[in-house]
Amino acid sequence: MDKAQFEIVGNVGKIEIKEIKNGKLALLSVATSERWKREDGEWTEKTYWHRVAVFPAAKVARIETLVQKGTRVRLVGQIRPGSYEDNTGRTKYTVEFVVGPFGDFEVLARGKPRDEVATGDAAPRAKRSKVTAAA
């Protein structure tokens, strides 16, 4: 079987939860960046924004409870080509990133709650630990 798959590791910017016919859909804006040193020795950084749709109910529920702006996530899913007509009647082509039933969603680091960002008085958070199953 052929497949077009993506893996994005980045920080969540905007989160939208929408009601759809069979439940809910989460739309995430995820920022990734690359950094390089120019010939003059100065560092340059470029940030890219990706819009990712997540639709299995269990994954959307986890996003609703665990994800906020600034949360570092890992998303794996399908790349789907799409198209639409703009206001002038021209066809525009897009690439959709979709985390479906066979995709993966993982929280790597939590973002700060809004009240902590505003005041800066945050208690230290527990570090995330990875649990592996014994064979």
CYANA upper distance limits for C-alpha pairs under 8 A (distance plus 0.5 A):
  3 LYS  CA     78 GLN  CA      8.00
  4 ALA  CA     78 GLN  CA      6.27
  4 ALA  CA     79 ILE  CA      5.89
  4 ALA  CA     80 ARG  CA      8.10
  5 GLN  CA     76 VAL  CA      7.67
  5 GLN  CA     77 GLY  CA      6.07
  5 GLN  CA     78 GLN  CA      5.02
  5 GLN  CA     79 ILE  CA      6.05
  6 PHE  CA     75 LEU  CA      8.39
  6 PHE  CA     76 VAL  CA      6.07
  6 PHE  CA     77 GLY  CA      6.06
  6 PHE  CA     78 GLN  CA      6.59
  6 PHE  CA     79 ILE  CA      6.87
  6 PHE  CA     97 PHE  CA      7.97
  7 GLU  CA     74 ARG  CA      7.53
  7 GLU  CA     75 LEU  CA      6.09
  7 GLU  CA     76 VAL  CA      4.96
  7 GLU  CA     77 GLY  CA      7.34
  8 ILE  CA     32 THR  CA      8.16
  8 ILE  CA     73 VAL  CA      8.40
  8 ILE  CA     74 ARG  CA      6.18
  8 ILE  CA     75 LEU  CA      5.73
  8 ILE  CA     76 VAL  CA      7.09
  9 VAL  CA     32 THR  CA      7.39
  9 VAL  CA     72 ARG  CA      7.71
  9 VAL  CA     73 VAL  CA      6.19
  9 VAL  CA     74 ARG  CA      4.93
  9 VAL  CA     75 LEU  CA      7.01
 10 GLY  CA     30 VAL  CA      6.34
 10 GLY  CA     31 ALA  CA      5.81
 10 GLY  CA     32 THR  CA      5.38
 10 GLY  CA     33 SER  CA      8.46
 10 GLY  CA     72 ARG  CA      5.96
 10 GLY  CA     73 VAL  CA      6.20
 10 GLY  CA     74 ARG  CA      7.28
 11 ASN  CA     30 VAL  CA      5.91
 11 ASN  CA     31 ALA  CA      5.74
 11 ASN  CA     32 THR  CA      7.40
 11 ASN  CA     69 LYS  CA      8.16
 11 ASN  CA     70 GLY  CA      5.82
 11 ASN  CA     71 THR  CA      5.93
 11 ASN  CA     72 ARG  CA      4.84
 11 ASN  CA     73 VAL  CA      6.71
 12 VAL  CA     28 LEU  CA      7.14
 12 VAL  CA     29 SER  CA      6.32
 12 VAL  CA     30 VAL  CA      4.98
 12 VAL  CA     31 ALA  CA      6.85
 12 VAL  CA     67 VAL  CA      8.37
 12 VAL  CA     68 GLN  CA      7.58
 12 VAL  CA     69 LYS  CA      5.85
 12 VAL  CA     70 GLY  CA      5.69
 12 VAL  CA     71 THR  CA      5.92
 12 VAL  CA     72 ARG  CA      6.87
 12 VAL  CA     73 VAL  CA      7.66
 13 GLY  CA     28 LEU  CA      7.78
 13 GLY  CA     29 SER  CA      5.81
 13 GLY  CA     30 VAL  CA      6.29
 13 GLY  CA     31 ALA  CA      7.35
 13 GLY  CA     69 LYS  CA      5.56
 13 GLY  CA     70 GLY  CA      6.68
 14 LYS  CA     28 LEU  CA      6.36
 14 LYS  CA     29 SER  CA      5.62
 14 LYS  CA     30 VAL  CA      8.13
 14 LYS  CA     69 LYS  CA      6.86
 15 ILE  CA     26 ALA  CA      7.53
 15 ILE  CA     27 LEU  CA      6.39
 15 ILE  CA     28 LEU  CA      5.33
 15 ILE  CA     29 SER  CA      7.13
 15 ILE  CA     68 GLN  CA      7.88
 15 ILE  CA     69 LYS  CA      7.97
 16 GLU  CA     26 ALA  CA      6.19
 16 GLU  CA     27 LEU  CA      5.52
 16 GLU  CA     28 LEU  CA      7.00
 17 ILE  CA     24 LYS  CA      7.21
 17 ILE  CA     25 LEU  CA      6.19
 17 ILE  CA     26 ALA  CA      5.06
 17 ILE  CA     27 LEU  CA      6.86
 17 ILE  CA     64 GLU  CA      8.47
 18 LYS  CA     24 LYS  CA      6.08
 18 LYS  CA     25 LEU  CA      5.64
 18 LYS  CA     26 ALA  CA      6.88
 18 LYS  CA     27 LEU  CA      8.38
 19 GLU  CA     23 GLY  CA      6.52
 19 GLU  CA     24 LYS  CA      5.05
 19 GLU  CA     25 LEU  CA      6.83
 20 ILE  CA     24 LYS  CA      5.80
 20 ILE  CA     25 LEU  CA      7.03
 23 GLY  CA     57 ALA  CA      7.05
 24 LYS  CA     55 PHE  CA      6.95
 24 LYS  CA     56 PRO  CA      8.36
 24 LYS  CA     57 ALA  CA      6.92
 24 LYS  CA     60 VAL  CA      7.35
 25 LEU  CA     53 ALA  CA      7.41
 25 LEU  CA     54 VAL  CA      6.35
 25 LEU  CA     55 PHE  CA      5.12
 25 LEU  CA     56 PRO  CA      8.14
 25 LEU  CA     57 ALA  CA      8.33
 25 LEU  CA     60 VAL  CA      7.07
 26 ALA  CA     53 ALA  CA      6.29
 26 ALA  CA     54 VAL  CA      5.53
 26 ALA  CA     55 PHE  CA      6.77
 26 ALA  CA     60 VAL  CA      6.34
 26 ALA  CA     63 ILE  CA      8.11
 27 LEU  CA     51 ARG  CA      7.27
 27 LEU  CA     52 VAL  CA      6.19
 27 LEU  CA     53 ALA  CA      5.16
 27 LEU  CA     54 VAL  CA      6.87
 28 LEU  CA     50 HIS  CA      8.46
 28 LEU  CA     51 ARG  CA      6.16
 28 LEU  CA     52 VAL  CA      5.68
 28 LEU  CA     53 ALA  CA      7.00
 28 LEU  CA     54 VAL  CA      8.41
 29 SER  CA     49 TRP  CA      6.85
 29 SER  CA     50 HIS  CA      6.05
 29 SER  CA     51 ARG  CA      5.12
 29 SER  CA     52 VAL  CA      6.92
 30 VAL  CA     49 TRP  CA      6.11
 30 VAL  CA     50 HIS  CA      5.67
 30 VAL  CA     51 ARG  CA      6.91
 30 VAL  CA     52 VAL  CA      7.90
 31 ALA  CA     47 THR  CA      6.95
 31 ALA  CA     48 TYR  CA      6.11
 31 ALA  CA     49 TRP  CA      5.09
 31 ALA  CA     50 HIS  CA      6.88
 32 THR  CA     47 THR  CA      6.20
 32 THR  CA     48 TYR  CA      5.83
 32 THR  CA     49 TRP  CA      7.02
 32 THR  CA     50 HIS  CA      8.39
 33 SER  CA     45 GLU  CA      7.30
 33 SER  CA     46 LYS  CA      5.96
 33 SER  CA     47 THR  CA      4.68
 33 SER  CA     48 TYR  CA      6.40
 34 GLU  CA     45 GLU  CA      6.22
 34 GLU  CA     46 LYS  CA      6.03
 34 GLU  CA     47 THR  CA      7.17
 35 ARG  CA     43 TRP  CA      7.44
 35 ARG  CA     44 THR  CA      6.18
 35 ARG  CA     45 GLU  CA      4.83
 35 ARG  CA     46 LYS  CA      7.01
 36 TRP  CA     43 TRP  CA      6.19
 36 TRP  CA     44 THR  CA      6.00
 36 TRP  CA     45 GLU  CA      7.06
 37 LYS  CA     41 GLY  CA      6.31
 37 LYS  CA     42 GLU  CA      6.14
 37 LYS  CA     43 TRP  CA      4.91
 37 LYS  CA     44 THR  CA      6.67
 38 ARG  CA     42 GLU  CA      5.99
 38 ARG  CA     43 TRP  CA      6.62
 38 ARG  CA     44 THR  CA      7.41
 50 HIS  CA     97 PHE  CA      8.45
 51 ARG  CA     96 GLU  CA      8.07
 51 ARG  CA     97 PHE  CA      7.30
 52 VAL  CA     96 GLU  CA      7.63
 52 VAL  CA     97 PHE  CA      5.41
 52 VAL  CA     98 VAL  CA      6.29
 52 VAL  CA     99 VAL  CA      7.80
 53 ALA  CA     96 GLU  CA      8.34
 53 ALA  CA     97 PHE  CA      6.79
 53 ALA  CA     98 VAL  CA      5.34
 53 ALA  CA     99 VAL  CA      6.65
 54 VAL  CA     59 LYS  CA      7.61
 54 VAL  CA     60 VAL  CA      7.07
 54 VAL  CA     98 VAL  CA      6.47
 54 VAL  CA     99 VAL  CA      5.23
 54 VAL  CA    100 GLY  CA      6.71
 55 PHE  CA     59 LYS  CA      7.55
 55 PHE  CA     60 VAL  CA      6.79
 55 PHE  CA     99 VAL  CA      7.28
 55 PHE  CA    100 GLY  CA      6.40
 55 PHE  CA    101 PRO  CA      8.24
 56 PRO  CA     60 VAL  CA      6.79
 56 PRO  CA    100 GLY  CA      6.51
 56 PRO  CA    101 PRO  CA      6.20
 57 ALA  CA     61 ALA  CA      6.60
 58 ALA  CA     62 ARG  CA      6.86
 59 LYS  CA     63 ILE  CA      6.74
 59 LYS  CA    105 PHE  CA      7.55
 60 VAL  CA     64 GLU  CA      6.68
 61 ALA  CA     65 THR  CA      6.92
 62 ARG  CA     66 LEU  CA      6.25
 62 ARG  CA     67 VAL  CA      8.09
 63 ILE  CA     67 VAL  CA      5.50
 66 LEU  CA    107 VAL  CA      8.10
 66 LEU  CA    110 ARG  CA      8.06
 67 VAL  CA     71 THR  CA      6.34
 67 VAL  CA    107 VAL  CA      8.09
 67 VAL  CA    110 ARG  CA      7.55
 67 VAL  CA    111 GLY  CA      8.06
 68 GLN  CA    110 ARG  CA      8.04
 68 GLN  CA    111 GLY  CA      6.58
 68 GLN  CA    112 LYS  CA      8.37
 68 GLN  CA    113 PRO  CA      7.95
 69 LYS  CA    111 GLY  CA      6.57
 69 LYS  CA    112 LYS  CA      8.32
 70 GLY  CA    110 ARG  CA      7.64
 70 GLY  CA    111 GLY  CA      4.85
 70 GLY  CA    112 LYS  CA      7.50
 71 THR  CA    107 VAL  CA      7.74
 71 THR  CA    108 LEU  CA      8.11
 71 THR  CA    109 ALA  CA      6.29
 71 THR  CA    110 ARG  CA      5.04
 71 THR  CA    111 GLY  CA      4.59
 71 THR  CA    112 LYS  CA      8.33
 72 ARG  CA    107 VAL  CA      6.69
 72 ARG  CA    108 LEU  CA      5.77
 72 ARG  CA    109 ALA  CA      5.46
 72 ARG  CA    110 ARG  CA      6.86
 72 ARG  CA    111 GLY  CA      7.62
 73 VAL  CA    105 PHE  CA      7.73
 73 VAL  CA    106 GLU  CA      6.14
 73 VAL  CA    107 VAL  CA      5.10
 73 VAL  CA    108 LEU  CA      5.74
 73 VAL  CA    109 ALA  CA      7.60
 74 ARG  CA    104 ASP  CA      8.24
 74 ARG  CA    105 PHE  CA      6.36
 74 ARG  CA    106 GLU  CA      5.60
 74 ARG  CA    107 VAL  CA      6.99
 74 ARG  CA    108 LEU  CA      7.37
 75 LEU  CA     99 VAL  CA      7.66
 75 LEU  CA    103 GLY  CA      8.04
 75 LEU  CA    104 ASP  CA      6.16
 75 LEU  CA    105 PHE  CA      5.27
 75 LEU  CA    106 GLU  CA      7.08
 76 VAL  CA     99 VAL  CA      6.87
 76 VAL  CA    103 GLY  CA      5.78
 76 VAL  CA    104 ASP  CA      5.38
 76 VAL  CA    105 PHE  CA      7.09
 77 GLY  CA     97 PHE  CA      7.30
 77 GLY  CA     98 VAL  CA      6.02
 77 GLY  CA     99 VAL  CA      4.90
 77 GLY  CA    100 GLY  CA      7.06
 77 GLY  CA    102 PHE  CA      7.85
 77 GLY  CA    103 GLY  CA      4.99
 77 GLY  CA    104 ASP  CA      7.10
 78 GLN  CA     97 PHE  CA      6.49
 78 GLN  CA     98 VAL  CA      5.78
 78 GLN  CA     99 VAL  CA      6.91
 78 GLN  CA    100 GLY  CA      8.10
 78 GLN  CA    103 GLY  CA      7.93
 79 ILE  CA     95 VAL  CA      7.13
 79 ILE  CA     96 GLU  CA      6.19
 79 ILE  CA     97 PHE  CA      5.43
 79 ILE  CA     98 VAL  CA      6.91
 80 ARG  CA     95 VAL  CA      6.28
 80 ARG  CA     96 GLU  CA      5.48
 80 ARG  CA     97 PHE  CA      6.96
 80 ARG  CA     98 VAL  CA      7.79
 81 PRO  CA     93 TYR  CA      7.92
 81 PRO  CA     94 THR  CA      6.44
 81 PRO  CA     95 VAL  CA      5.14
 81 PRO  CA     96 GLU  CA      6.53
 82 GLY  CA     93 TYR  CA      6.35
 82 GLY  CA     94 THR  CA      5.52
 82 GLY  CA     95 VAL  CA      6.42
 82 GLY  CA     96 GLU  CA      7.23
 83 SER  CA     91 THR  CA      7.12
 83 SER  CA     92 LYS  CA      5.96
 83 SER  CA     93 TYR  CA      4.82
 83 SER  CA     94 THR  CA      6.13
 84 TYR  CA     91 THR  CA      6.11
 84 TYR  CA     92 LYS  CA      5.89
 84 TYR  CA     93 TYR  CA      7.17
 85 GLU  CA     89 GLY  CA      5.88
 85 GLU  CA     90 ARG  CA      5.87
 85 GLU  CA     91 THR  CA      4.95
 85 GLU  CA     92 LYS  CA      6.44
 86 ASP  CA     90 ARG  CA      6.06
 86 ASP  CA     91 THR  CA      6.92
 86 ASP  CA     92 LYS  CA      7.21
 99 VAL  CA    103 GLY  CA      5.35
 99 VAL  CA    104 ASP  CA      7.22
 99 VAL  CA    105 PHE  CA      8.18
108 LEU  CA    128 ARG  CA      7.96
109 ALA  CA    128 ARG  CA      7.57
112 LYS  CA    116 GLU  CA      6.59
112 LYS  CA    117 VAL  CA      6.61
113 PRO  CA    117 VAL  CA      6.91
114 ARG  CA    118 ALA  CA      6.75
115 ASP  CA    119 THR  CA      6.69
115 ASP  CA    120 GLY  CA      8.50
116 GLU  CA    120 GLY  CA      5.64
116 GLU  CA    121 ASP  CA      6.33
116 GLU  CA    122 ALA  CA      5.87
